[in-house]
Amino acid sequence: DQTTARAAGQILAWYEAMGVDAAVQDEPVDWLQRGAKAPGADFAPTTRQSPAAPSTPPAAGRAPSPAPSPGPRAPRRLTGTPAPAAGDDARATAEKAKSLADLGTALSQYEGCGLKATAKNLCFYRGAEQARLMIVGEAPGRDEDLQGLPFVGRAGQLLDRMLAAIGLDRTSVYIINTLPWRPPGNRTPTPAEHAVCMPFVERHVELVNPEMLVLLGGVSAKQMLRTDTGIMRLRGKWASVRAGDKEFPALPTLHPAYLLRQPAQKRLAWRDLLSLKAKLEG
């Protein structure tokens, strides 16, 4: 009936939003079953059985001999020069970029972040290169991944309206994310993924050289300000972001995606926007 069809459509839409876009087999596999009865058992990992214990008991009066100890393992010798840490390699790559075009090329060729393998497109930036204001979000979503541009989905549309409320638009701001590639299924990025991408973000800020920053959401604020404080305590309070040899005034505020889920919190975001407007006009 129509109710069942609507529910099925909602489930499929949720799967698509989470990044599921292909079926591995025609029939679902119940991996909780064991043995040959489970569909697709040929693909299940096999369990190696331990050798059976000897059936004959040891002779009376004599304890069984313990298994010989393998002894300490000799340390393996490493040859050659150790590979640099991923963050160091990313920083060296980012620092070589002398322009935004160089930075975009460096990101498109960089293979040190696993997110690149699962993302469809690189989301580099959107907006005006000579903007006074730089907006730093968290990570691309599904719509951003498909178009290769940050903030083009529902959250981006709300961001447009927020900017318009204080007389700004996308032609007067420069928008990036702390991650240029979408995490699979919009999952939470790992600390290692952020550590690899942050040198590129900092170099991005250096090259654009805006007058001030707006940090959208807790992930962006924590990464840019190098803090563990939550966004509710950070929002609305001007702070400072260091990129290269320069300090940039930065205003943390609530992410538009959060405001879509919690519309009542828009009053807090409006206060932050008024603070931003006063800073720009002053």
Secondary structure, DSSP 8 states (H G I E B T S, - for coil): -HHHHHHHHHHHHHHHHTT----SSSS---TT--STTSTTGGGS----------SS---TT------------------S-----HHHHHHHHHHT--SHHHHHHHHHH--S-THHHH-SS----EE-TT-SEEEEES---HHHHHHTSSS-SHHHHHHHHHHHTTT--TTSEEEEES-SS--GGG----HHHHHHHHHHHHHHHHHH--SEEEEEHHHHHHHHHT----HHHHTT--EEEEETTEEEEEEEE--HHHHHH-GGGHHHHHHHHHHHHHHHH-
